[in-house]
Amino acid sequence: MRGIGTKESLLIQTITPLSAMNLAILSATYRAATGKELIADVESETSGRLRDVLVPLVLGPVEYDVKLLHEALSGAGTDEHLLTSLIADRSPSDLYLLNQAYRARHRRTLEEAVKGDLSGKTERIYTMILASNRPSDNTPVDPQLVEADVKALYKAGQGKIGTDEIAFCNIIINRTVPHLTALWESYQRQHGKTLSKVIKNEFSGHTKSTLLHIVTAANPKHIIDGPRVWRDVKLLEATMKGMGTKDDLLIRRLIRTHWDQIHFTNVERTYERKYKKSLEARVASETSGDYKKACVGVVRGA
């Protein structure tokens, strides 16, 4: 970025192939060599959609999520869909890191931000998520707990007039993906409805959409592709489907998905099998110029 003009192609080729760890090393090396912050120079030397892609990459996964959390919880109204995508099925350790980083930057906790910006059932579902204690997905599934959860979910929803929303949400929020897959299968076998169907019948608004975001990651029909893979494939396609590309959503979902390289490889494989076109080719067909080069670079680099 020295001298007159910025060589955008070189910048893209340098930044987009790097992992989060290597980008952090690059930023530290750049600071030591120049006395300047890489993020500040990228912001000042690029513009438009190219900047929209490169800045999140240089920020890294934690700081980028903190930036998005602030966007979701500030300004005119709350972006609940963005908030759901950022926290709904994160591990307690992820939520702890996000909360610490958010607090350091904005001088209040995520729970304080949620309570200050939301109310009612919407506030409740997000504060429950932030206080969740979900085990690692590597935890073995306990068949007895699965059956206890089937009974509790039926009693809280389909088996009564009205819904015990807190009991229902507590189970969905605090269970691993493998557990939710087993729960889905057992519940459907015993009561003839999928978890997603039950949620659609028993809930509404942002509580419904948040619970659906969590359970669709565990759908038994698609779990062979990997946890959350089918859901993320559909979310990526939704940004490019129909008239016009939803560029902000595409950038956000592409970058946040690509941080986990194994997961992203599974997403690419599943995307191509479902849509008969590679994700790279699809992204390339929906973008142009340096923006296209950067997005394709992200796909190739993952």
C-alpha positions in Angstrom: 0.0 0.0 0.0 3.0 2.2 -0.3 3.2 5.0 -2.8 0.6 6.3 -5.3 -2.4 4.0 -5.5 -3.1 0.6 -4.0 -2.4 -2.6 -6.0 -5.8 -4.2 -5.2 -5.1 -7.5 -6.9 -1.9 -8.0 -4.8 -3.8 -7.0 -1.6 -6.5 -9.6 -2.4 -3.9 -12.3 -3.2 -2.1 -11.6 0.0 -5.0 -11.4 2.4 -7.7 -13.8 1.2 -5.8 -17.1 1.3 -4.7 -16.7 4.9 -6.2 -18.4 7.9 -7.3 -16.4 10.9 -4.1 -17.2 12.8 -1.9 -16.2 9.8 -3.8 -13.0 9.3 -3.2 -12.2 13.0 0.6 -12.8 12.4 0.5 -10.7 9.3 -1.1 -7.8 11.2 1.5 -8.0 14.0 4.4 -8.2 11.5 3.0 -5.2 9.5 2.7 -3.2 12.7 6.3 -4.1 13.7 7.6 -3.2 10.2 5.7 0.0 9.5 4.5 1.3 12.9 1.0 1.3 11.5 -2.1 -0.9 11.9 -2.9 -3.1 8.9 -6.6 -2.8 9.5 -6.4 1.1 9.4 -4.5 1.0 6.1 -6.8 -1.5 4.5 -9.8 0.7 5.5 -8.2 3.8 4.2 -6.7 2.4 1.0 -9.8 0.4 -0.3 -13.4 1.2 -0.8 -16.8 -0.3 -1.7 -17.4 -4.0 -1.7 -13.7 -4.8 -1.8 -13.3 -3.1 1.6 -16.4 -4.8 2.9 -14.6 -8.2 2.3 -11.1 -7.4 3.3 -11.8 -5.5 6.5 -13.6 -8.5 8.2 -10.8 -10.8 7.2 -8.1 -8.6 8.8 -10.3 -8.1 11.9 -10.4 -11.9 12.4 -13.3 -14.0 13.7 -13.7 -12.6 17.2 -13.4 -8.9 16.4 -15.5 -9.3 13.3 -18.3 -10.9 15.4 -18.0 -8.2 18.0 -18.4 -5.6 15.2 -21.5 -7.4 13.9 -22.9 -7.8 17.4 -22.6 -4.0 17.9 -24.4 -3.5 14.6 -27.1 -5.8 15.6 -27.7 -4.2 19.0 -27.3 -0.5 18.1 -28.9 2.0 15.8 -32.5 2.2 14.9 -34.0 -1.1 16.0 -32.4 -4.5 16.7 -31.3 -6.9 13.9 -32.6 -10.1 15.6 -31.8 -12.3 12.6 -28.1 -11.2 12.7 -28.1 -11.6 16.5 -29.4 -15.2 16.1 -26.8 -16.1 13.6 -24.0 -14.8 15.9 -25.0 -16.4 19.2 -27.8 -19.0 18.8 -25.7 -22.2 18.7 -22.3 -21.1 19.9 -20.4 -23.0 22.6 -20.2 -21.5 26.1 -16.4 -20.9 25.5 -17.2 -19.0 22.3 -19.8 -16.9 24.1 -17.4 -16.2 26.9 -14.8 -14.9 24.4 -17.3 -12.8 22.5 -18.6 -11.4 25.8 -15.1 -10.5 27.0 -14.2 -8.9 23.7 -17.5 -7.0 23.4 -17.2 -5.7 27.0 -13.6 -4.6 26.4 -14.7 -2.6 23.3 -18.1 -1.3 24.4 -17.9 -1.2 28.2 -21.0 -3.4 28.8 -21.7 -7.1 28.7 -23.7 -8.7 25.9 -26.4 -9.5 28.4 -26.6 -5.8 29.4 -26.7 -4.9 25.7 -29.5 -7.4 25.0 -31.5 -6.3 28.0 -31.1 -2.6 27.1 -32.2 -3.1 23.5 -34.9 -5.8 23.7 -37.8 -6.8 25.8 -40.4 -9.6 26.4 -39.9 -13.0 24.9 -37.3 -11.8 22.4 -35.1 -10.6 25.3 -35.7 -13.9 27.2 -34.6 -16.2 24.4 -31.3 -14.3 23.9 -30.5 -14.0 27.6 -31.2 -17.7 28.0 -28.7 -18.4 25.2 -26.1 -16.2 26.7 -26.5 -18.0 30.0 -26.5 -21.5 28.4 -24.2 -24.3 29.4 -24.2 -26.5 26.4 -21.6 -29.3 26.4 -19.1 -29.9 23.6 -20.5 -31.6 20.5 -17.9 -34.3 21.2 -19.8 -35.3 24.3 -21.4 -38.8 23.9 -25.1 -38.9 23.5 -26.9 -40.1 26.6 -29.9 -42.2 25.5 -31.7 -41.8 28.8 -31.4 -38.0 28.7 -32.8 -38.1 25.1 -35.9 -40.0 26.2 -36.3 -37.7 29.2 -36.2 -34.8 26.8 -38.7 -36.3 24.5 -41.2 -36.6 27.3 -40.4 -33.1 28.6 -40.8 -31.5 25.1 -44.1 -33.3 24.5 -45.4 -32.3 27.9 -44.2 -28.7 27.3 -45.8 -28.4 23.9 -47.7 -30.9 21.8 -49.1 -32.7 24.8 -50.8 -29.7 26.5 -53.0 -26.7 25.7 -50.6 -23.8 25.5 -46.8 -24.0 25.6 -44.3 -24.1 28.5 -41.9 -22.0 26.6 -39.2 -21.8 29.2 -39.0 -25.6 29.6 -39.0 -26.1 25.8 -36.3 -23.5 25.2 -34.1 -24.8 28.0 -33.8 -28.2 26.3 -33.2 -26.9 22.8 -30.6 -24.3 23.9 -28.6 -26.5 26.2 -28.2 -29.7 24.1 -25.4 -30.6 21.7 -26.1 -31.1 17.9 -25.7 -34.9 18.2 -28.1 -35.0 21.1 -30.6 -32.8 19.2 -30.3 -35.2 16.2 -31.2 -38.2 18.4 -33.9 -36.2 20.1 -35.4 -35.3 16.7 -35.4 -38.9 15.6 -37.0 -40.2 18.8 -39.6 -37.5 19.1 -40.7 -38.0 15.4 -40.8 -41.7 15.9 -43.0 -41.5 19.1 -45.2 -38.5 18.3 -45.2 -38.2 14.5 -43.8 -34.7 14.1 -40.4 -33.3 13.5 -38.9 -30.9 16.0 -39.0 -28.1 13.4 -42.8 -28.7 12.9 -43.4 -28.7 16.6 -41.5 -25.4 17.0 -43.5 -23.8 14.1 -46.7 -24.9 15.8 -45.8 -23.8 19.3 -43.8 -20.6 18.9 -43.9 -17.4 16.9 -41.7 -14.4 16.1 -38.0 -14.3 17.0 -38.2 -17.2 19.5 -39.5 -19.4 16.7 -36.8 -18.4 14.2 -34.0 -18.7 16.8 -35.1 -22.2 17.9 -35.4 -23.2 14.2 -31.9 -21.9 13.5 -30.6 -24.2 16.3 -32.5 -27.4 15.5 -32.1 -27.3 11.7 -28.3 -27.7 12.3 -29.2 -31.2 13.7 -31.8 -32.3 11.1 -31.3 -36.1 10.8 -32.0 -36.1 7.1 -28.9 -34.0 6.5 -26.6 -34.7 9.5 -24.5 -37.0 7.4 -23.0 -33.9 5.7 -21.9 -32.6 9.1 -23.4 -30.5 11.9 -24.8 -27.2 10.6 -23.6 -27.9 7.0 -27.0 -28.2 5.3 -28.3 -25.1 7.1 -25.3 -23.0 6.1 -25.5 -24.2 2.5 -29.1 -23.0 2.3 -28.2 -19.7 4.0 -25.5 -19.0 1.5 -27.7 -19.9 -1.4 -30.4 -17.6 -0.1 -28.1 -14.6 -0.5 -27.7 -15.2 -4.2 -31.2 -16.6 -5.1 -33.7 -14.5 -7.0 -33.4 -11.0 -8.4 -30.1 -9.4 -7.3 -27.5 -10.5 -4.8 -27.9 -9.6 -1.1 -24.2 -8.5 -0.9 -24.0 -7.7 2.8 -25.5 -11.0 3.7 -23.3 -12.9 1.2 -20.1 -11.3 2.6 -21.1 -11.9 6.2 -22.1 -15.5 5.7 -19.2 -16.4 3.4 -16.6 -15.0 5.7 -18.1 -16.3 8.9 -18.5 -19.8 7.4 -15.0 -19.9 6.0 -13.2 -19.4 9.3 -13.8 -23.1 10.1 -11.9 -24.7 7.2 -13.1 -28.2 7.7 -16.7 -27.0 8.0 -16.3 -24.9 4.9 -15.0 -27.8 2.9 -18.1 -29.8 3.8 -20.3 -26.8 2.9 -18.7 -26.6 -0.5 -19.1 -30.3 -1.2 -22.7 -30.3 -0.1 -23.5 -27.1 -2.0 -22.2 -28.6 -5.3 -24.1 -31.8 -4.7 -27.4 -30.0 -4.1 -27.2 -27.2 -6.7 -25.0 -28.9 -9.4 -22.6 -26.0 -9.4 -19.6 -25.2 -7.3 -19.9 -22.5 -4.6 -16.9 -20.8 -6.2 -18.6 -20.6 -9.6 -21.9 -19.5 -8.1 -20.2 -16.7 -6.1 -18.2 -15.6 -9.2 -21.4 -15.4 -11.3 -23.0 -13.1 -8.7 -20.1 -10.6 -8.2 -17.8 -8.6 -10.3 -14.5 -6.7 -10.4 -12.2 -6.6 -7.3 -15.2 -7.6 -5.2 -15.5 -10.8 -7.2 -11.7 -11.5 -6.9 -11.9 -11.1 -3.2 -14.9 -13.3 -2.7 -13.5 -16.0 -4.9 -10.2 -15.7 -3.0 -12.1 -16.3 0.3 -13.6 -19.5 -1.2 -10.4 -20.8 -2.6 -8.4 -19.9 0.6 -10.7 -21.8 3.0 
